[in-house]
């Protein structure tokens, strides 16, 4: 999109919108798959429960970073700003 002449801000917003659904679907399905581990009560549950909590927390954090922080960082640092040569 950038090579087609779109402004950097539009490219970042459109890219984030395009990635929203796949990232959210992947994180949501994975978190739902780990819910049975949260409620496990049999042998080994003392290992499964904390592991599920950590993985679900990581999914939430990674999703937030992917959808919010990375586009902001790309917008800020993607292309160096040209400096004025006014001496």
N, C-alpha and C positions, 0 to 999 in steps of 0.2 A: 504494500500500500504506500509505503514511503517513496518507493521508486516511481510510483504513478503520480506523484506530486501532491499527495495529501499532506496537510500540516501534521507535525509531530503529535500535537495534542489529540487530533482526531484519530490518528493511527493508534495511539495508546488506548483511547476510550473504546474504539471499535475492537481492538484486540482483547481487551478485558471482557467486553460483552460476549465475544465469541467463545472465550474460555470458561465463562461462568457456568454454563450447564454441564459440560464434561467434568469439570473439577468438582462441582457440588455433587453430581451423581456418584462419582467414584468415592468421594469421602463419605457420603451418606450411606451407601451400600456397605462399605467396609465397616463403618461404625455399627450399623444394624447387625452385621454378621458377628460382631464381638459382644453384643448384648447378652447372649447366653453365658458367656464367660463371667460377666459381672454378677450374675445370680447363681453361679455354680456353688454347690455346697458339699460335694463329695470329696473323695481323696484327690489331693493336688490342687484344690481350690485356693489354698493359701498362696499359690504361685500364679494361678490363672487370673484371679481378680486384680491384683496390682498390675499385672502385665496388660490386661485389658484397659485399665484406667489410663495407664501411660500411653498406650497406643491411640486410644480415642482422643486424649488430650493433644497428642502430637498431630493427629489428623485435623483437629480443629485449628491448631496453631498454624500448621502448614497451609491449610486452605485459606486462612485469613491472610497470611503472608503472600501467598501466590496471587490472590485476587485483589489485594489492596496495596501492599508494600512494593512488590516488584514493578507494577506499572508506574508507581510514583518515582521509584528509583530510576527506571528507564527514562522517564520523562526528564528527570533532572540530569542524568549523567550519560545519556546515549550519545550525544554529539557535543563536543566542546564548543563553547560560545566563542565567537571571534572577538578578539580584543581590538580596541581602538588603537590606532597608531598615531595618536596625537602628541606623543612624546612626553 
